[in-house]
């Protein structure tokens, strides 16, 4: 499952992360309407080699990804059973 927003009374947004085959990590936010239909998404790529972020921030991304994996919260919402 993906992690649902805590302001779900305002809007349905779900958060998950992906680890790319290139070693980079991706944060994904997907918003759904009242019927559960996907409206829009935004994705953020954290480059692990090079990129703009300091090393400490990159390691925080890795730790967050691992925590999300442990909690089974990194499944894309489209792959979840309703």
Secondary structure, DSSP 8 states (H G I E B T S, - for coil): -BEE-TTTTT-EEEEEEEE-TTS-EEEEEEEE-TTS-EEEEEEEEE-SSSSSS-HHHHHHHHHHHHHHHHTT-BS-GGGS--
